[in-house]
Amino acid sequence: MAEKVKLKIAIADHPHTVAIKNGSIPIRGVEPEFITVKPQIGAFRRMVRDVEFDVCELAPTTYIIARAYGAPFVALPIFVVRRFHHAGMLVHPGSDIKTPKDLEGKRVGVRAYSVTTGAWIRQAFIDDYGLDPSKVTWVVDDEEHVTQLELPPNVIHAPEGRSLADMMAAGELDAGVEANAGIGRTGNPTGGWQEVEADYPDLIPNAAEVEADYYRRTGVYPMHGTIVVKDSVLAEHPWVAQSLTEAFTCAKEEWLARLNSGEETGKGADKYRKLQKIVGTDPLPYGIEANRPTIEALEKTAFDQGLTPRRMSIDELFVDVEKVTA
């Protein structure tokens, strides 16, 4: 490793990754070229369609779908965003939706059917409330990142020129996923988007309590922001998996020390302090074993929801960094 390997890396600006991007925590043996894409969702599309980067932060559902269709990159068990998903399904005040089961027969907006937030919300509603997602009309207003994905027949596109936000305001949707994953934005990642106000009641008003109970029962802690690496890079330089893991872990530990000391402030810090009360001292656990129930839950629900053409093993999806040899 005398000569460093040059890698193009596209990751978002998280408090727990900034030290990697600014170079204060180096990636052993790597000369990185960091490429910033805002929003990071734009990088998702560029990676799954054109394999543009050597290393990329990618939505885990998008990744699992892409890998199922033969994408030439593989994930490391590094997850840089976490949250629970019983919250986030907003209902129109004029609807008669009282429970997730009531979504059946209704029109529900989500930016794209394969959006990870939508997949996780459906997973929670299937597991805890018996929702049959095939009985819901899912209305989308964006493209799916993975072009090979064949959508179920109950997924329809919004009319040309209409956004989910517009349709929700007009009462043409009964419910919608919050924020950038649904009714909180207009536009698409490739053409730019604008965030809009989406002040609607949450379907599950006591979601925080429900989510804590769900984690205690299942051990499932929904993840986002999976780090993927080109197969060709790891074939030639298998140690890169370890180097990346070391750097991301070191950056997280520095951030975690600031979080625990109270030095880290802001909305994100508040979010993860609340999550610590549910999941323990490390709200961003890395590694396969620490995340096995979560990985298995997402892989299974992706197949059950018609997002992947086949079941996939953890070995197919993730590099076991502890077993990598230089």
C-alpha positions as CSV (number, residue, x, y, z in Angstrom):
1,M,0.0,0.0,0.0
2,A,3.0,2.3,-0.6
3,E,1.0,4.2,-3.3
4,K,-2.4,5.3,-2.2
5,V,-5.5,4.1,-4.2
6,K,-7.4,7.0,-5.7
7,L,-11.2,6.6,-5.1
8,K,-14.1,8.8,-6.0
9,I,-16.3,9.0,-2.9
10,A,-19.9,10.5,-2.7
11,I,-21.2,10.7,0.9
12,A,-23.4,13.3,2.5
13,D,-22.4,15.9,5.1
14,H,-23.2,14.2,8.4
15,P,-21.7,15.4,11.7
16,H,-20.3,11.9,12.1
17,T,-18.7,11.8,8.6
18,V,-17.4,15.4,8.3
19,A,-14.1,14.5,9.7
20,I,-13.6,12.0,6.9
21,K,-14.5,14.5,4.2
22,N,-12.4,17.3,5.6
23,G,-9.4,15.0,5.9
24,S,-8.9,15.2,9.6
25,I,-9.5,11.4,9.8
26,P,-7.7,9.8,6.8
27,I,-8.8,6.7,5.0
28,R,-5.8,4.4,5.3
29,G,-4.2,3.7,2.0
30,V,-6.7,5.8,0.1
31,E,-6.4,9.1,-1.7
32,P,-10.1,10.2,-1.8
33,E,-11.8,12.6,-4.2
34,F,-14.9,13.6,-2.4
35,I,-17.9,14.5,-4.6
36,T,-20.8,16.3,-3.0
37,V,-24.2,15.8,-4.5
38,K,-27.2,17.7,-3.0
39,P,-29.5,16.2,-2.3
40,Q,-27.6,12.9,-1.8
41,I,-30.5,11.2,-3.4
42,G,-29.1,12.5,-6.7
43,A,-26.0,10.4,-6.1
44,F,-28.1,7.3,-5.5
45,R,-29.4,7.5,-9.0
46,R,-26.0,8.2,-10.6
47,M,-24.6,5.2,-8.7
48,V,-27.2,2.6,-9.5
49,R,-27.5,3.7,-13.2
50,D,-24.0,4.6,-14.1
51,V,-21.8,3.3,-11.3
52,E,-20.2,6.7,-11.3
53,F,-18.4,6.5,-7.9
54,D,-16.0,4.0,-6.3
55,V,-17.6,4.5,-2.9
56,C,-21.1,5.9,-2.4
57,E,-23.7,6.5,0.4
58,L,-26.8,4.8,-0.9
59,A,-30.3,4.2,0.4
60,P,-30.4,0.6,1.6
61,T,-33.6,-0.4,-0.3
62,T,-32.3,1.0,-3.5
63,Y,-29.1,-0.9,-2.9
64,I,-30.8,-4.2,-2.2
65,I,-32.9,-3.8,-5.4
66,A,-29.8,-2.9,-7.5
67,R,-27.8,-5.8,-6.1
68,A,-30.6,-8.2,-6.8
69,Y,-30.4,-7.0,-10.5
70,G,-26.7,-7.5,-10.6
71,A,-25.2,-4.2,-9.7
72,P,-21.4,-4.3,-9.6
73,F,-21.0,-3.0,-6.0
74,V,-21.5,-4.3,-2.6
75,A,-22.3,-2.8,0.8
76,L,-20.3,-2.5,4.0
77,P,-22.4,-2.8,7.2
78,I,-22.0,1.0,7.9
79,F,-25.3,2.8,8.3
80,V,-24.9,6.6,8.7
81,V,-28.6,7.5,9.2
82,R,-31.1,5.8,11.5
83,R,-34.7,6.4,12.5
84,F,-37.9,4.5,13.3
85,H,-40.8,4.5,10.8
86,H,-44.1,4.1,12.6
87,A,-44.3,7.8,12.4
88,G,-44.3,9.7,9.1
89,M,-47.5,8.6,7.4
90,L,-49.6,11.8,7.2
91,V,-53.4,11.7,6.6
92,H,-55.7,14.1,4.9
93,P,-58.1,15.6,7.4
94,G,-61.0,14.7,5.2
95,S,-60.1,11.0,5.1
96,D,-61.6,8.4,7.4
97,I,-58.3,6.7,8.1
98,K,-57.8,5.8,11.7
99,T,-55.4,2.9,11.6
100,P,-52.8,1.7,9.1
101,K,-55.2,-1.1,8.0
102,D,-57.6,1.7,6.9
103,L,-55.1,2.6,4.1
104,E,-56.4,-0.3,2.1
105,G,-58.6,0.9,-0.7
106,K,-57.1,4.4,-0.4
107,R,-54.7,6.5,-2.5
108,V,-51.4,7.1,-0.7
109,G,-48.5,9.3,-2.0
110,V,-44.9,8.3,-1.8
111,R,-42.1,9.9,-4.0
112,A,-41.2,6.5,-5.5
113,Y,-42.4,3.0,-4.6
114,S,-38.8,1.9,-3.8
115,V,-38.0,4.9,-1.5
116,T,-36.5,3.4,1.7
117,T,-38.7,5.4,4.0
118,G,-41.8,4.1,2.2
119,A,-40.5,0.5,2.4
120,W,-39.8,0.8,6.1
121,I,-43.2,2.4,6.8
122,R,-45.0,-0.4,4.9
123,Q,-42.9,-3.0,6.8
124,A,-44.0,-1.5,10.2
125,F,-47.6,-1.4,9.1
126,I,-47.5,-4.9,7.7
127,D,-45.9,-6.4,10.8
128,D,-47.8,-4.5,13.5
129,Y,-51.2,-3.7,11.9
130,G,-51.7,-6.4,9.2
131,L,-51.7,-3.9,6.3
132,D,-51.9,-5.6,2.9
133,P,-49.9,-3.1,0.7
134,S,-51.3,-4.7,-2.4
135,K,-54.7,-3.2,-1.5
136,V,-53.4,0.3,-1.4
137,T,-53.0,2.5,-4.5
138,W,-49.6,4.0,-4.2
139,V,-49.3,7.2,-6.1
140,V,-45.7,8.3,-7.1
141,D,-44.4,11.4,-8.8
142,D,-40.8,10.4,-9.4
143,E,-38.8,7.8,-11.2
144,E,-37.5,4.6,-9.5
145,H,-33.7,4.8,-9.2
146,V,-33.3,1.2,-10.4
147,T,-34.7,1.1,-14.0
148,Q,-35.0,-2.7,-14.0
149,L,-37.6,-2.6,-11.2
150,E,-41.0,-3.8,-12.3
151,L,-43.7,-2.0,-10.3
152,P,-46.7,-3.8,-8.9
153,P,-50.0,-2.9,-10.7
154,N,-51.3,-0.9,-7.7
155,V,-48.5,1.7,-8.2
156,I,-49.6,4.6,-10.4
157,H,-47.9,7.9,-11.4
158,A,-49.3,11.3,-10.6
159,P,-50.7,13.2,-13.6
160,E,-48.1,15.1,-15.6
161,G,-47.2,18.3,-14.0
162,R,-48.8,17.4,-10.6
163,S,-46.8,16.9,-7.4
164,L,-47.9,14.8,-4.5
165,A,-47.9,17.9,-2.4
166,D,-50.5,19.5,-4.8
167,M,-52.6,16.4,-4.8
168,M,-52.6,16.1,-1.0
169,A,-53.6,19.7,-0.7
170,A,-56.4,19.2,-3.2
171,G,-57.7,16.1,-1.4
172,E,-56.8,13.8,-4.2
173,L,-54.7,11.7,-1.9
174,D,-56.0,10.2,1.4
175,A,-52.5,10.0,2.9
176,G,-48.9,10.5,2.1
177,V,-45.4,9.8,3.4
178,E,-43.9,12.9,5.0
179,A,-41.0,15.2,3.9
180,N,-38.8,14.5,0.9
181,A,-40.0,10.9,0.6
182,G,-43.5,12.1,-0.2
183,I,-45.7,15.1,0.2
184,G,-43.1,17.5,1.6
185,R,-41.5,18.4,-1.7
186,T,-42.0,19.1,-5.4
187,G,-39.6,18.3,-8.2
188,N,-37.2,15.4,-8.6
189,P,-33.6,14.8,-7.6
190,T,-32.2,15.2,-11.2
191,G,-34.0,18.5,-11.8
192,G,-33.9,20.0,-8.3
193,W,-36.7,20.1,-5.8
194,Q,-38.3,22.5,-3.4
195,E,-39.4,21.6,0.1
196,V,-43.0,22.6,0.9
197,E,-45.1,22.7,4.1
198,A,-47.0,19.5,4.8
199,D,-48.9,20.2,8.0
200,Y,-51.1,17.1,8.3
201,P,-51.8,14.8,11.3
202,D,-49.7,11.7,11.7
203,L,-51.6,8.5,11.4
204,I,-50.0,7.2,14.6
205,P,-50.0,10.1,17.1
206,N,-48.1,8.2,19.8
207,A,-45.5,6.9,17.4
208,A,-42.5,7.4,19.7
209,E,-44.0,5.1,22.3
210,V,-45.0,2.5,19.7
211,E,-41.5,2.6,18.1
212,A,-39.8,2.0,21.4
213,D,-42.0,-1.0,22.0
214,Y,-41.4,-2.3,18.5
215,Y,-37.6,-2.2,19.0
216,R,-37.9,-4.0,22.3
217,R,-40.0,-6.7,20.7
218,T,-38.0,-7.2,17.4
219,G,-34.6,-5.6,17.7
220,V,-35.2,-4.0,14.3
221,Y,-33.8,-0.5,14.1
222,P,-34.4,0.9,10.5
223,M,-31.3,2.1,8.7
224,H,-30.5,4.5,5.9
225,G,-27.3,5.6,4.3
226,T,-25.6,2.4,3.4
227,I,-22.0,2.6,2.2
228,V,-21.3,0.7,-1.0
229,V,-18.0,0.0,-2.8
230,K,-17.4,-1.1,-6.4
231,D,-16.7,-4.9,-6.7
232,S,-13.7,-4.1,-8.9
233,V,-12.1,-1.9,-6.2
234,L,-12.5,-4.7,-3.6
235,A,-11.3,-7.4,-6.0
236,E,-8.0,-5.5,-6.5
237,H,-7.7,-4.0,-3.1
238,P,-9.7,-6.0,-0.5
239,W,-8.2,-4.1,2.4
240,V,-10.2,-1.0,1.3
241,A,-13.2,-2.4,3.1
242,Q,-11.3,-2.4,6.4
243,S,-9.8,1.1,5.7
244,L,-13.2,2.6,5.1
245,T,-14.7,0.8,8.2
246,E,-11.9,2.1,10.4
247,A,-12.3,5.7,9.1
248,F,-16.1,5.7,9.5
249,T,-15.9,4.1,12.9
250,C,-13.3,6.6,14.1
251,A,-15.3,9.6,12.9
252,K,-18.4,8.2,14.6
253,E,-16.6,7.7,17.9
254,E,-15.4,11.3,17.9
255,W,-18.9,12.5,17.2
256,L,-20.4,10.2,19.8
257,A,-18.0,11.6,22.4
258,R,-19.2,15.1,21.5
259,L,-22.8,13.9,21.6
260,N,-22.4,12.4,25.1
261,S,-20.6,15.4,26.5
262,G,-23.3,17.8,25.2
263,E,-20.9,19.6,22.9
264,E,-22.8,18.4,19.8
265,T,-25.9,20.5,19.4
266,G,-28.7,20.9,16.9
267,K,-31.7,19.0,15.6
268,G,-29.7,16.0,14.6
269,A,-28.0,15.7,18.0
270,D,-31.4,15.9,19.7
271,K,-32.7,13.2,17.5
272,Y,-29.9,10.8,18.3
273,R,-30.0,11.5,22.0
274,K,-33.7,10.5,22.0
275,L,-32.8,7.4,20.0
276,Q,-30.1,6.5,22.6
277,K,-32.9,6.1,25.2
278,I,-34.4,3.3,23.0
279,V,-31.4,1.6,21.4
280,G,-28.6,2.3,23.9
281,T,-25.4,4.3,24.0
282,D,-24.5,3.8,20.3
283,P,-27.4,5.1,18.1
284,L,-25.4,4.4,14.9
285,P,-24.3,0.7,15.3
286,Y,-22.1,-0.6,12.5
287,G,-21.3,-4.2,11.7
288,I,-23.3,-7.3,10.6
289,E,-24.1,-8.9,13.9
290,A,-25.3,-5.6,15.5
291,N,-27.6,-5.1,12.6
292,R,-28.6,-8.7,11.6
293,P,-32.3,-8.4,12.6
294,T,-32.6,-5.1,10.8
295,I,-30.9,-6.3,7.6
296,E,-32.9,-9.5,7.5
297,A,-36.2,-7.5,8.1
298,L,-35.5,-5.1,5.2
299,E,-34.4,-7.9,2.8
300,K,-37.5,-9.9,3.6
301,T,-39.9,-7.0,3.3
302,A,-38.3,-5.8,0.1
303,F,-39.1,-9.2,-1.5
304,D,-42.6,-9.4,0.1
305,Q,-43.4,-5.9,-1.2
306,G,-42.5,-6.8,-4.8
307,L,-39.3,-4.7,-4.9
308,T,-36.8,-7.6,-5.5
309,P,-37.1,-10.5,-7.9
310,R,-35.6,-13.0,-5.4
311,R,-34.6,-13.5,-1.8
312,M,-31.0,-12.6,-1.0
313,S,-28.6,-13.7,1.8
314,I,-26.6,-11.4,4.0
315,D,-23.4,-12.8,2.5
316,E,-24.6,-11.6,-0.9
317,L,-25.5,-8.1,0.4
318,F,-22.7,-7.2,2.8
319,V,-19.0,-7.6,3.2
320,D,-18.0,-9.2,6.5
321,V,-15.1,-6.9,7.2
322,E,-13.8,-9.0,10.0
323,K,-13.2,-11.8,7.5
324,V,-11.4,-9.7,4.9
325,T,-7.7,-10.3,4.3
326,A,-5.4,-8.0,2.6
